[in-house]
Amino acid sequence: MERYLSQESTLVVLGGLLTHFIFNAFEPHRPLVWVFLFLAPPLALVWNLHLPYSSAPLLLLKHLATLVASVVVYRLSPLHPLAHVPGPLHLKVSNLVIAFISIRGGKRYELIAKLHKRYGKIVRIGSDQVSFADAQAAKACMSTKDGLPRAIGYATAETAETPGSIMTSYAAFYPNPAKVHAERRARWALGFTSKAMREYDTFLLPRLERLLRKVGEQQGAVDLGKWLSYFTFDFMGDLFFDGGFNMLNDQDADGFWKIIEEFAPVIDFLYYLPWLTPIMMALPGGDDAPINKFVRFAVKCVNDRLAKGNTVKDVFHYVAGEHIEDENKVKPSRAVIESDVQTGIVGGADTAASAMANTVFSLLMNPDKLKRLQHELDTAFAGEGVDPNDSARLAQLPYLDACINETLRVFPQYRHEFLVECLAVMVGYMLPEFHFQIPTRKDVHGLPTLRYPPRSSLFLPNPDSWLPERWLADAERTMGQPFIMNLDAFMPFSIGPANCVGRNLAMREMRLVIAQLIYRYNVQPVEKDPEEFQRKWLAELRDHHVLLKGPLNVVLTPRSPAL
Ligand code: HEM
C-alpha cells in the first residue's frame, strides 16, 4: 500500500472526506467558514509533516479535488437520502445545473415538464431539489397542518441586520418557521381585509382610468404588456408608498422596472445556491449587483414614505405596524419593514401584470371567446346606473372569472411549471425536512411507487387548450361534452399558511382591468399570423420565480357596447 499511496496523499484524501462530512452534517453558510475548511487541512499537513511551503498549492488542489469527487460520488450514490427519487444524472450532481438553466433563458418550466413526462410525478432536479407534480403531495407538504417549511433557498442572504421578508420567514432557516411567519402574516392579513380593500379603490379606480386613457391615446401599435406592468407597478406604489411611482405618466424614466427585471433572474439563480449570495455581494462591484440595486431602491421608497406619512390606511400602514397603538406591543423593525416591502413590490406587480397580459393574449388567440366575454360584459353593464366597477357585480360574471382562472391554470405565474394540467411543482421544498418526514408520512411516502396518472385525467378534454368553458357550471351544455376538473391541482395562489395573502386583491384588480379593457376597446394583435403571434409571445415568457413576459403588441380602437 505504502508503495502506491504516500502518507501525505492518504492524509489529503482523509482531510477531503472529513471536510465533506463537516459540510454535509453542519451545512455552514458563512463564507469565512468555507475558506477555513478549504485551507485548514492542506496547511495543517504542511505544518505537521514539515513539508516545504511551496507544496501548499498542490496540496490545496488535491484537497479540493478530493472534496469535489467525494461530493459527486455521494450525491449519485445509494447513500444519498434522495437516491430513490429518479432524475437525470447531470441534475443530481449539483444545483448549479438547474440554477444555470433557470437564469439562462427562463425556460425551466419546459425542462421540468419534460422531466415529469419522462420520470413521473416526482423528479430530482438538483443535488437537494425535488420537483413534485402531484396535487396530493402539494397538499401534504403545504397544508395548514404540519406543512413543510420552505427551502433554505428562500432565506438567501439572511442575516440579523437583513431579516428576510414574509416569504422567507416561512423558511427552514428559522428554528420555528410557522411562528415567525404567523407573526408577520397577521400584520399583512390586516392589509387585505374587505374593509381595507374597499379603501384601496380610492386609488385603484383612478389608476385604472389612467391606464385606459393612456393605452387608448397611443397612436398605432401599443405594447399592452408594458402598460399593464406600469399599471400594476403604480398600484403597488399606491399600496405601499402613498403614490410614489408614476409610470403610467413617465414610463420607466427612473429605471425602476429595469431594476426589477434584472433582479428577478438573479434571485432565481441564487435561490438554488444560497451559499453564493454573500460571496457575490462581497465581491468587488457587488454594490451594483441587481440585488443591491433593488434593496437600495426599496430602502429609498420606505424612507420617502416614512418622511411623507400617509393619507390612507394602505398596506404599508399595516405591514409597518403603524396600526399598533399599544406601546407594549412590539413593532416591526425597520429591517423587517424594508424586506417585506420588497416582497410586496415583486410579488404583487409582475404576477398580476403577467396574468392579465396572458389573459389578453389568450383572448386574442380565441376571437370567439373574446366575443363571448364582450357579450357578457355588455349585458352586465347595460342599463341606467350600473356601476361597472362594483366589485360584487364583477365577481358574479362567470365568463370573466372563467377566462382569468383558465389563464392561471395554463400560465401559472409563480414558480410553477407551465404544464397545462398545472399541478403544483414545489421546486425546492427543503431536503432535511423532506427526508426526515417522508418515512413518517404514509401519504407522501407512497408517492414514488404510485403509478403516474395519465395527464388527461386532471383537466379533460384538451388539457393543453385554453378553454374558459371548462370553468362554467353549465360547461357540458355549452360545449356538448363532460369536463373533468381536478380542482385540487389548481393552486395558482399556492395553498396553506403561506399562500398568497394578496389573492383577493389580485382577483379584484384583474377583473377590473380585463373587464374595462375588453368592454371599452376592440383589441387586435399587430401580428396578423396567429401562429407567429403565439410563437413570439411564448418565446418571450420567462420563468424567473415570477413569470416575466415580452411585448404584447396590439392595436386598440374604442368600441361601443353591442347592446
Ligand atoms: C395574479 C396575481 C398573483 C399571483 C398569481 C400570486 C401568487 C402567489 C403565490 C403562488 C404565492 C406563494 C409563493 C411561495 O410560496 O413562494 C404568493 C405569496 C404572496 N403574495 Fe401573491 N400573487 C399574486 C398577486 C399578489 C398581490 C397583488 C399581492 C399584494 C401585495 C401579493 C402578495 C403576496 C405576498 C405578501 C405573499 C407572501 C405570503 C406569505 O408568505 O405568507 N400577491 N403569491
Residues whose N, C-alpha, C, O or C-beta is under 5 A from the ligand:
A	BS01	HEM	I166 M167 R185 G344 G347 G348 T351 A352 A355 Q413 Y414 P492 F493 S494 P497 A498 N499 C500 V501 G502 A506
